[in-house]
Amino acid sequence: MRTFICTVLFIGILSNTIAQNTTDMKDFDPAFAHIVYFWFKDPANVKDKTHFEVSLKKFLSTSKYAKTNFIGTPPKATRDVVDGTFTYSLIVTFESAEAQQSYQEEDVHLVFIEECKHLWDKVLVYDSNGIK
């Protein structure tokens, strides 16, 4: 009986996870990736981090051009080649370089920059075209 209950729970959790992934996620678009690293002036300031996350999530949820996004923080580096000095990272995918350029000029993007630019000391961007 215990095995049956554990199996049913496992199947329920697995199917819920699969359902969330297929309904909540947009498809990753390999055409163009925009990777941004932010270094905050005060990286330990919780209020600054909260303000940044709220503003960034609001912006990304209303962008007409961003297809998928990933917001991250540095993990504890275990290798010398890993740079963990940034405060936040952002990866956004687009269907084309032209869509990414439109995103740069989009009102919601400009509002995000205005709301948060006082928080960062440095921003570094890497843009990449996908290999076909």
DSSP file (Angstrom, degrees, kcal/mol; ACC not computed):
  #  RESIDUE AA STRUCTURE BP1 BP2  ACC     N-H-->O    O-->H-N    N-H-->O    O-->H-N    TCO  KAPPA ALPHA  PHI   PSI    X-CA   Y-CA   Z-CA
    1    1 A M     >        0   0    0      0, 0.0     4,-2.3     0, 0.0     5,-0.2   0.000 360.0 360.0 360.0 -41.7    0.0    0.0    0.0
    2    2 A R  H  >  +     0   0    0      1,-0.2     4,-2.4     2,-0.2     5,-0.2   0.901 360.0  51.1 -61.4 -41.0    2.8    2.4    0.9
    3    3 A T  H  > S+     0   0    0      1,-0.2     4,-2.4     2,-0.2    -1,-0.2   0.899 109.1  51.2 -62.4 -41.8    4.4    1.8   -2.6
    4    4 A F  H  > S+     0   0    0      2,-0.2     4,-2.5     1,-0.2    -2,-0.2   0.927 110.9  47.4 -61.8 -46.3    1.1    2.5   -4.3
    5    5 A I  H  X S+     0   0    0     -4,-2.3     4,-2.5     1,-0.2    -2,-0.2   0.916 112.8  48.9 -62.9 -44.2    0.7    5.8   -2.4
    6    6 A C  H  X S+     0   0    0     -4,-2.4     4,-2.5     1,-0.2    -1,-0.2   0.897 111.5  50.0 -62.5 -40.4    4.2    6.9   -3.2
    7    7 A T  H  X S+     0   0    0     -4,-2.4     4,-2.5     2,-0.2    -2,-0.2   0.918 110.9  48.6 -64.6 -43.9    3.8    6.0   -6.9
    8    8 A V  H  X S+     0   0    0     -4,-2.5     4,-2.3     2,-0.2    -2,-0.2   0.912 112.6  48.5 -63.2 -43.0    0.6    8.0   -7.1
    9    9 A L  H  X S+     0   0    0     -4,-2.5     4,-2.5     2,-0.2     5,-0.2   0.924 111.7  49.8 -62.2 -44.2    2.2   11.0   -5.4
   10   10 A F  H  X S+     0   0    0     -4,-2.5     4,-2.7     1,-0.2    -2,-0.2   0.920 111.4  48.0 -61.3 -45.1    5.2   10.8   -7.7
   11   11 A I  H  X S+     0   0    0     -4,-2.5     4,-2.7     1,-0.2     5,-0.2   0.895 111.8  51.0 -63.8 -39.9    3.0   10.7  -10.8
   12   12 A G  H  X S+     0   0    0     -4,-2.3     4,-2.0     2,-0.2    -2,-0.2   0.927 112.8  44.6 -63.0 -45.6    0.9   13.6   -9.6
   13   13 A I  H  X S+     0   0    0     -4,-2.5     4,-2.3     2,-0.2    -2,-0.2   0.925 114.9  49.2 -64.5 -45.0    4.0   15.7   -8.9
   14   14 A L  H  X S+     0   0    0     -4,-2.7     4,-2.4     1,-0.2    -2,-0.2   0.921 112.3  46.7 -61.9 -45.9    5.6   14.8  -12.3
   15   15 A S  H  X S+     0   0    0     -4,-2.7     4,-2.4     1,-0.2    -1,-0.2   0.871 111.6  51.8 -68.2 -34.9    2.4   15.5  -14.3
   16   16 A N  H  X S+     0   0    0     -4,-2.0     4,-2.2    -5,-0.2    -1,-0.2   0.909 110.5  48.8 -64.5 -42.0    2.0   18.8  -12.5
   17   17 A T  H  X S+     0   0    0     -4,-2.3     4,-2.1     2,-0.2    -2,-0.2   0.916 112.7  47.2 -63.6 -44.1    5.6   19.8  -13.4
   18   18 A I  H  X S+     0   0    0     -4,-2.4     4,-2.1     2,-0.2    -2,-0.2   0.908 111.4  51.6 -64.6 -42.2    5.1   18.8  -17.0
   19   19 A A  H  X S+     0   0    0     -4,-2.4     4,-1.9     1,-0.2     5,-0.3   0.906 109.9  49.2 -62.1 -42.2    1.8   20.7  -17.2
   20   20 A Q  H  X S+     0   0    0     -4,-2.2     4,-2.5     1,-0.2     5,-0.5   0.917 111.1  50.1 -63.6 -42.8    3.4   23.8  -15.8
   21   21 A N  H  X S+     0   0    0     -4,-2.1     4,-0.8     1,-0.2    -1,-0.2   0.873 114.4  43.1 -65.4 -37.1    6.4   23.6  -18.2
   22   22 A T  H  < S+     0   0    0     -4,-2.1    -1,-0.2    -5,-0.1    -2,-0.2   0.767 123.8  34.0 -83.6 -24.4    4.2   23.2  -21.3
   23   23 A T  H  < S+     0   0    0     -4,-1.9    -2,-0.2    -5,-0.2    -3,-0.2   0.779 122.8  39.9-100.3 -29.1    1.6   25.8  -20.5
   24   24 A D  H  < S+     0   0    0     -4,-2.5     2,-0.4    -5,-0.3    -3,-0.2   0.685 102.0  75.2 -93.7 -19.7    3.6   28.5  -18.6
   25   25 A M     <  -     0   0    0     -4,-0.8     2,-0.2    -5,-0.5    43,-0.1  -0.750  67.4-142.2-101.3 139.8    6.7   28.6  -20.7
   26   26 A K        -     0   0    0     -2,-0.4     2,-0.2    41,-0.2    -2,-0.1  -0.584  40.8 -90.7 -84.8 159.5    7.2   30.1  -24.1
   27   27 A D        -     0   0    0     -2,-0.2     2,-0.2     1,-0.1    -1,-0.1  -0.531  41.6-111.2 -73.1 136.1    9.4   28.3  -26.6
   28   28 A F        -     0   0    0     -2,-0.2    -1,-0.1     1,-0.1    -3,-0.0  -0.476  28.3-145.7 -63.0 131.1   13.1   29.2  -26.5
   29   29 A D    >   -     0   0    0     -2,-0.2     3,-0.6     3,-0.1    65,-0.4  -0.906  10.6-166.2-105.1 113.6   14.0   31.0  -29.7
   30   30 A P  T 3   +     0   0    0      0, 0.0     3,-0.2     0, 0.0    -1,-0.1   0.389  68.7  90.1 -79.8   5.9   17.5   30.3  -30.8
   31   31 A A  T 3  S+     0   0    0     63,-0.3    99,-2.5     1,-0.3     2,-0.3   0.895 100.5   1.9 -70.4 -39.9   17.6   33.1  -33.4
   32   32 A F  E <   -AB  94 129A   0     62,-1.1    62,-2.5    -3,-0.6     2,-0.4  -0.963  61.0-165.0-154.7 129.2   19.0   35.8  -31.1
   33   33 A A  E     -AB  93 128A   0     95,-2.6    95,-2.6    -2,-0.3     2,-0.5  -0.953   3.6-162.9-119.5 138.1   20.1   35.9  -27.4
   34   34 A H  E     -AB  92 127A   0     58,-3.0    58,-2.5    -2,-0.4     2,-0.5  -0.974  11.5-172.1-120.2 112.9   20.6   39.1  -25.3
   35   35 A I  E     -AB  91 126A   0     91,-3.2    91,-3.2    -2,-0.5     2,-0.4  -0.936   3.2-175.5-115.3 125.1   22.6   38.5  -22.2
   36   36 A V  E     -AB  90 125A   0     54,-3.1    54,-2.4    -2,-0.5     2,-0.4  -0.965  10.1-163.2-125.2 134.3   23.0   41.2  -19.6
   37   37 A Y  E     -AB  89 124A   0     87,-2.9    87,-2.4    -2,-0.4     2,-0.4  -0.967   9.2-160.9-115.8 133.3   25.1   41.3  -16.4
   38   38 A F  E     -AB  88 123A   0     50,-2.8    49,-3.1    -2,-0.4    50,-1.7  -0.949   7.4-165.4-115.9 130.8   24.4   43.9  -13.7
   39   39 A W  E     - B   0 122A   0     83,-2.9    82,-3.6    -2,-0.4    83,-1.7  -0.975  21.3-143.4-111.4 118.0   26.8   44.9  -11.0
   40   40 A F  E     - B   0 120A   0     -2,-0.5    80,-0.3    80,-0.3    79,-0.1  -0.466  14.7-131.7 -81.5 151.7   25.0   46.9   -8.2
   41   41 A K  S    S+     0   0    0     78,-3.0    79,-0.1     1,-0.3    -1,-0.1   0.882 111.1  22.7 -63.4 -39.4   26.5   49.8   -6.3
   42   42 A D  S >  S+     0   0    0     77,-0.5     3,-2.0     1,-0.1    -1,-0.3  -0.720  75.0 178.3-128.8  80.2   25.4   48.2   -3.1
   43   43 A P  T 3  S+     0   0    0      0, 0.0    -1,-0.1     0, 0.0    -2,-0.1   0.639  78.7  55.4 -64.2 -15.0   24.9   44.4   -3.9
   44   44 A A  T 3  S+     0   0    0     -4,-0.1     2,-0.7     4,-0.0    -2,-0.0   0.504  76.9 113.4 -93.1  -4.1   23.9   43.5   -0.4
   45   45 A N    <>  -     0   0    0     -3,-2.0     4,-1.9     1,-0.2     5,-0.1  -0.577  48.3-167.1 -76.6 109.7   21.0   46.0   -0.2
   46   46 A V  H  > S+     0   0    0     -2,-0.7     4,-2.5     1,-0.2     5,-0.2   0.865  86.3  55.1 -65.2 -38.7   17.8   43.9    0.0
   47   47 A K  H  > S+     0   0    0      1,-0.2     4,-2.4     2,-0.2    -1,-0.2   0.907 108.6  48.6 -62.3 -42.5   15.6   46.9   -0.8
   48   48 A D  H  > S+     0   0    0      2,-0.2     4,-2.5     1,-0.2    -1,-0.2   0.907 111.4  50.0 -63.0 -42.4   17.5   47.6   -4.0
   49   49 A K  H  X S+     0   0    0     -4,-1.9     4,-2.7     2,-0.2    -2,-0.2   0.914 111.0  48.5 -63.7 -43.5   17.3   44.0   -5.1
   50   50 A T  H  X S+     0   0    0     -4,-2.5     4,-2.5     2,-0.2     5,-0.2   0.930 111.8  49.4 -62.7 -45.6   13.5   43.9   -4.4
   51   51 A H  H  X S+     0   0    0     -4,-2.4     4,-2.3     1,-0.2     5,-0.2   0.926 113.1  47.7 -58.4 -46.5   13.0   47.1   -6.4
   52   52 A F  H  X S+     0   0    0     -4,-2.5     4,-2.9     2,-0.2     5,-0.2   0.932 112.3  48.1 -61.0 -49.3   15.1   45.8   -9.3
   53   53 A E  H  X S+     0   0    0     -4,-2.7     4,-2.6     2,-0.2     5,-0.2   0.906 112.8  47.9 -62.3 -43.4   13.3   42.4   -9.4
   54   54 A V  H  X S+     0   0    0     -4,-2.5     4,-2.2    -5,-0.2    -1,-0.2   0.943 115.6  44.4 -63.3 -47.2    9.8   43.9   -9.3
   55   55 A S  H  X S+     0   0    0     -4,-2.3     4,-2.3    -5,-0.2    -2,-0.2   0.913 115.2  48.0 -63.9 -44.0   10.6   46.5  -12.0
   56   56 A L  H  X S+     0   0    0     -4,-2.9     4,-2.8    -5,-0.2     5,-0.2   0.923 112.7  47.4 -64.6 -45.5   12.4   43.9  -14.2
   57   57 A K  H  X S+     0   0    0     -4,-2.6     4,-2.1    -5,-0.2    -1,-0.2   0.891 111.8  51.0 -64.5 -39.3    9.6   41.3  -14.0
   58   58 A K  H  X S+     0   0    0     -4,-2.2     4,-0.8    -5,-0.2    -1,-0.2   0.938 113.0  46.4 -62.1 -46.5    7.0   44.0  -14.7
   59   59 A F  H >X S+     0   0    0     -4,-2.3     3,-1.0     1,-0.2     4,-0.9   0.944 113.5  46.7 -60.5 -50.8    8.9   45.1  -17.8
   60   60 A L  H 3< S+     0   0    0     -4,-2.8     3,-0.4     1,-0.3    -1,-0.2   0.844 108.1  56.2 -65.2 -33.4    9.6   41.6  -19.1
   61   61 A S  H 3< S+     0   0    0     -4,-2.1    -1,-0.3     1,-0.2    -2,-0.2   0.695 115.1  38.6 -72.5 -17.0    5.9   40.5  -18.6
   62   62 A T  H << S+     0   0    0     -3,-1.0    -1,-0.2    -4,-0.8    -2,-0.2   0.441  84.8 119.9-111.9  -1.7    4.7   43.4  -20.8
   63   63 A S     <  -     0   0    0     -4,-0.9    40,-0.1    -3,-0.4    -3,-0.0  -0.422  50.9-154.5 -66.0 135.7    7.4   43.4  -23.5
   64   64 A K  S    S+     0   0    0     -2,-0.1    -1,-0.1     1,-0.1    39,-0.1   0.645  90.8  38.2 -79.8 -16.0    6.0   42.9  -27.0
   65   65 A Y  S    S+     0   0    0     34,-0.1    30,-0.4    35,-0.1     2,-0.3   0.753  84.8  96.4-112.2 -30.7    9.4   41.5  -28.3
   66   66 A A        -     0   0    0      1,-0.2    28,-0.2    28,-0.1     3,-0.1  -0.484  44.9-176.3 -68.5 125.7   11.0   39.3  -25.6
   67   67 A K        -     0   0    0     26,-3.0     2,-0.3     1,-0.3   -41,-0.2   0.926  65.8  -0.3 -89.1 -53.7   10.2   35.7  -26.2
   68   68 A T  E     -C   93   0A   0     25,-0.6    25,-2.1   -39,-0.1    -1,-0.3  -0.930  66.9-169.1-132.2 159.1   11.8   34.0  -23.2
   69   69 A N  E     -C   92   0A   0     -2,-0.3     2,-0.4    23,-0.2    23,-0.2  -0.995  12.3-164.5-149.1 156.0   13.7   35.2  -20.3
   70   70 A F  E     -C   91   0A   0     21,-2.0    21,-2.4    -2,-0.3     2,-0.5  -0.983   6.7-164.4-139.7 124.5   15.9   34.0  -17.4
   71   71 A I  E     +C   90   0A   0     -2,-0.4     2,-0.3    19,-0.2    19,-0.2  -0.952  24.3 169.0-109.6 128.4   16.8   36.2  -14.4
   72   72 A G  E     -C   89   0A   0     17,-2.6    17,-2.5    -2,-0.5    -2,-0.0  -0.882  30.1-146.7-138.2 167.7   19.6   34.8  -12.3
   73   73 A T        -     0   0    0     -2,-0.3    15,-0.2    15,-0.2    14,-0.1  -0.908  45.8 -85.2-126.3 157.4   22.1   35.5   -9.5
   74   74 A P        -     0   0    0      0, 0.0    10,-0.1     0, 0.0     2,-0.1  -0.388  39.3-138.6 -69.3 136.1   25.6   34.2   -9.3
   75   75 A P        -     0   0    0      0, 0.0     2,-0.6     0, 0.0    -3,-0.0  -0.358  42.7 -77.4 -78.1 169.7   26.1   30.7   -7.8
   76   76 A K        -     0   0    0     -2,-0.1     2,-0.1     1,-0.1     0, 0.0  -0.607  58.5-122.3 -68.1 117.6   28.9   30.0   -5.4
   77   77 A A        +     0   0    0     -2,-0.6    -1,-0.1     1,-0.1     3,-0.1  -0.411  35.8 174.7 -69.0 133.4   31.8   29.6   -7.9
   78   78 A T        +     0   0    0     -2,-0.1     2,-0.3     1,-0.1    -1,-0.1   0.414  64.6  52.4-115.6  -3.9   33.6   26.3   -7.7
   79   79 A R  S >  S-     0   0    0      1,-0.1     3,-1.5     3,-0.0    -1,-0.1  -0.965  80.1-123.2-133.9 150.8   36.0   26.9  -10.7
   80   80 A D  T 3  S+     0   0    0     -2,-0.3    -1,-0.1     1,-0.3    -3,-0.0   0.763 108.7  61.1 -62.3 -26.6   38.4   29.7  -11.6
   81   81 A V  T 3  S+     0   0    0      2,-0.1     2,-0.6    -3,-0.0    -1,-0.3   0.545  83.9  94.8 -81.1  -5.6   36.7   30.3  -14.9
   82   82 A V    <   -     0   0    0     -3,-1.5     2,-0.8     2,-0.0    -5,-0.1  -0.777  64.7-152.1 -91.7 122.0   33.4   31.2  -13.3
   83   83 A D        +     0   0    0     -2,-0.6     3,-0.3     1,-0.1    -2,-0.1  -0.834  23.7 166.4 -93.2 109.7   32.8   34.9  -12.7
   84   84 A G        +     0   0    0     -2,-0.8    -1,-0.1     1,-0.1    -7,-0.1   0.017  45.7 102.7-109.5  26.3   30.5   35.4   -9.8
   85   85 A T        +     0   0    0    -46,-0.0    -1,-0.1     2,-0.0    -2,-0.0   0.645  58.3  92.8 -86.5 -14.3   31.1   39.1   -9.2
   86   86 A F        -     0   0    0     -3,-0.3   -47,-0.2     1,-0.1     3,-0.1  -0.292  65.6-144.7 -77.1 164.2   27.9   40.3  -10.8
   87   87 A T  S    S+     0   0    0    -49,-3.1     2,-0.3     1,-0.4   -48,-0.2   0.845  79.1   3.8 -93.9 -44.1   24.7   40.9   -8.9
   88   88 A Y  E     -A   38   0A   0    -50,-1.7   -50,-2.8   -15,-0.2    -1,-0.4  -0.975  59.0-156.8-139.8 152.8   22.1   39.8  -11.5
   89   89 A S  E     -AC  37  72A   0    -17,-2.5   -17,-2.6    -2,-0.3     2,-0.4  -0.941   7.5-165.3-124.1 154.1   22.1   38.2  -14.9
   90   90 A L  E     -AC  36  71A   0    -54,-2.4   -54,-3.1    -2,-0.3     2,-0.5  -0.993   4.7-171.9-139.7 130.4   19.4   38.4  -17.5
   91   91 A I  E     +AC  35  70A   0    -21,-2.4   -21,-2.0    -2,-0.4     2,-0.4  -0.991  10.9 176.3-122.8 123.9   19.0   36.3  -20.7
   92   92 A V  E     -AC  34  69A   0    -58,-2.5   -58,-3.0    -2,-0.5     2,-0.3  -0.982  14.4-150.7-126.9 137.9   16.3   37.2  -23.1
   93   93 A T  E     -AC  33  68A   0    -25,-2.1   -26,-3.0    -2,-0.4   -25,-0.6  -0.818  12.0-172.3-109.9 152.9   15.7   35.6  -26.5
   94   94 A F  E     -A   32   0A   0    -62,-2.5   -62,-1.1   -65,-0.4   -63,-0.3  -0.926  34.7-122.5-137.3 158.9   14.2   37.1  -29.6
   95   95 A E  S    S-     0   0    0    -30,-0.4     2,-0.3    -2,-0.3     3,-0.1   0.659  93.9  -5.0 -76.8 -14.9   13.0   35.9  -33.0
   96   96 A S  S  > S-     0   0    0    -64,-0.1     4,-1.7     1,-0.1    -1,-0.2  -0.986  70.0-103.3-166.3 166.1   15.5   38.3  -34.7
   97   97 A A  H  > S+     0   0    0     -2,-0.3     4,-2.0     1,-0.2     5,-0.1   0.836 121.2  57.3 -65.2 -32.3   18.1   41.0  -34.2
   98   98 A E  H  > S+     0   0    0      2,-0.2     4,-2.1     1,-0.2    -1,-0.2   0.891 104.4  50.4 -66.1 -39.6   15.4   43.5  -35.5
   99   99 A A  H  > S+     0   0    0      1,-0.2     4,-2.0     2,-0.2    -1,-0.2   0.890 109.3  51.9 -64.9 -38.5   13.0   42.4  -32.7
  100  100 A Q  H  X S+     0   0    0     -4,-1.7     4,-1.7     2,-0.2    -2,-0.2   0.889 108.2  51.3 -65.0 -38.6   15.8   42.9  -30.2
  101  101 A Q  H  X S+     0   0    0     -4,-2.0     4,-1.1     2,-0.2    -2,-0.2   0.896 108.9  50.8 -64.7 -39.8   16.4   46.4  -31.5
  102  102 A S  H  X S+     0   0    0     -4,-2.1     4,-0.6     1,-0.2     3,-0.4   0.885 106.9  55.1 -64.0 -37.8   12.7   47.2  -31.2
  103  103 A Y  H >< S+     0   0    0     -4,-2.0     3,-0.8     1,-0.2     6,-0.2   0.877 102.0  57.5 -59.9 -39.9   12.9   45.9  -27.6
  104  104 A Q  H 3< S+     0   0    0     -4,-1.7    -1,-0.2     1,-0.2    -2,-0.2   0.833 113.1  39.6 -61.0 -32.5   15.7   48.4  -26.9
  105  105 A E  H 3< S+     0   0    0     -4,-1.1    -1,-0.2    -3,-0.4    -2,-0.2   0.422  88.4 121.8 -97.6  -1.0   13.4   51.3  -28.0
  106  106 A E    XX  -     0   0    0     -3,-0.8     4,-2.1    -4,-0.6     3,-0.6  -0.376  67.8-127.9 -67.0 138.3   10.2   49.9  -26.3
  107  107 A D  H 3> S+     0   0    0      1,-0.2     4,-2.4     2,-0.2     5,-0.2   0.883 108.1  53.8 -54.9 -43.2    8.6   52.2  -23.7
  108  108 A V  H 3> S+     0   0    0      1,-0.2     4,-1.9     2,-0.2    -1,-0.2   0.836 108.8  50.0 -65.5 -30.6    8.5   49.5  -21.0
  109  109 A H  H <> S+     0   0    0     -3,-0.6     4,-2.3    -6,-0.2    -1,-0.2   0.915 110.6  49.0 -70.0 -43.9   12.2   48.9  -21.5
  110  110 A L  H  X S+     0   0    0     -4,-2.1     4,-2.2     1,-0.2    -2,-0.2   0.860 110.1  51.7 -64.7 -36.0   13.0   52.6  -21.2
  111  111 A V  H  X S+     0   0    0     -4,-2.4     4,-2.6     2,-0.2    -1,-0.2   0.924 108.4  51.7 -65.3 -44.7   10.8   52.9  -18.0
  112  112 A F  H  X S+     0   0    0     -4,-1.9     4,-1.8     2,-0.2     5,-0.2   0.933 110.5  48.4 -56.5 -47.5   12.7   49.9  -16.5
  113  113 A I  H  X S+     0   0    0     -4,-2.3     4,-2.5     1,-0.2     3,-0.2   0.932 112.5  48.1 -60.0 -45.9   16.1   51.6  -17.2
  114  114 A E  H  < S+     0   0    0     -4,-2.2     4,-0.3     1,-0.2    -1,-0.2   0.893 113.2  48.1 -62.7 -39.8   14.9   54.9  -15.7
  115  115 A E  H  < S+     0   0    0     -4,-2.6    -1,-0.2     1,-0.2    -2,-0.2   0.789 126.5  24.5 -70.0 -27.9   13.5   53.2  -12.6
  116  116 A C  H >X S+     0   0    0     -4,-1.8     3,-2.5    -3,-0.2     4,-0.7   0.548  87.1  96.4-120.3  -9.2   16.7   51.1  -11.9
  117  117 A K  T 3< S+     0   0    0     -4,-2.5     3,-0.5     1,-0.3    -3,-0.1   0.775  81.1  63.9 -60.6 -25.0   19.7   52.8  -13.5
  118  118 A H  T 34 S+     0   0    0     -4,-0.3    -1,-0.3     1,-0.2   -77,-0.1   0.666  97.2  60.3 -69.9 -14.6   20.6   54.4  -10.1
  119  119 A L  T <4 S+     0   0    0     -3,-2.5   -78,-3.0   -79,-0.1   -77,-0.5   0.804  92.3  74.7 -83.3 -30.7   21.1   50.9   -8.7
  120  120 A W  E  <  -B   40   0A   0     -4,-0.7   -80,-0.3    -3,-0.5     3,-0.1  -0.622  47.1-172.0 -99.9 147.1   23.9   49.6  -10.9
  121  121 A D  E    S+     0   0A   0    -82,-3.6     2,-0.3     1,-0.4   -81,-0.2   0.719  82.2   9.5 -93.4 -31.2   27.6   50.5  -11.0
  122  122 A K  E     -B   39   0A   0    -83,-1.7   -83,-2.9     2,-0.0     2,-0.4  -0.993  57.5-166.9-153.4 143.2   28.2   48.5  -14.2
  123  123 A V  E     -B   38   0A   0     -2,-0.3     2,-0.4   -85,-0.2   -85,-0.2  -0.999   8.1-171.0-133.1 132.4   26.2   46.8  -16.9
  124  124 A L  E     -B   37   0A   0    -87,-2.4   -87,-2.9    -2,-0.4     2,-0.4  -0.990   5.8-162.8-127.2 131.2   27.7   44.5  -19.5
  125  125 A V  E     -B   36   0A   0     -2,-0.4     2,-0.4   -89,-0.2   -89,-0.2  -0.925  10.0-172.3-120.1 136.9   25.8   43.1  -22.5
  126  126 A Y  E     -B   35   0A   0    -91,-3.2   -91,-3.2    -2,-0.4     2,-0.4  -0.991   9.1-170.4-123.9 120.7   26.5   40.2  -24.8
  127  127 A D  E     -B   34   0A   0     -2,-0.4     2,-0.4   -93,-0.2   -93,-0.2  -0.892   6.7-173.8-109.3 142.8   24.3   39.7  -27.9
  128  128 A S  E     -B   33   0A   0    -95,-2.6   -95,-2.6    -2,-0.4     2,-0.4  -0.998  20.9-142.1-140.7 134.9   24.5   36.6  -30.0
  129  129 A N  E     -B   32   0A   0     -2,-0.4   -97,-0.3   -97,-0.2   -98,-0.1  -0.757  36.5-113.5 -85.2 139.6   23.0   35.4  -33.3
  130  130 A G        -     0   0    0    -99,-2.5     2,-0.5    -2,-0.4   -99,-0.1  -0.418  25.8-115.8 -71.6 150.4   22.1   31.8  -33.3
  131  131 A I              0   0    0      1,-0.1    -1,-0.1    -2,-0.1     0, 0.0  -0.750 360.0 360.0 -87.8 129.9   24.0   29.4  -35.6
  132  132 A K              0   0    0     -2,-0.5    -1,-0.1  -101,-0.0    -2,-0.0   0.421 360.0 360.0 -97.8 360.0   21.7   27.8  -38.2
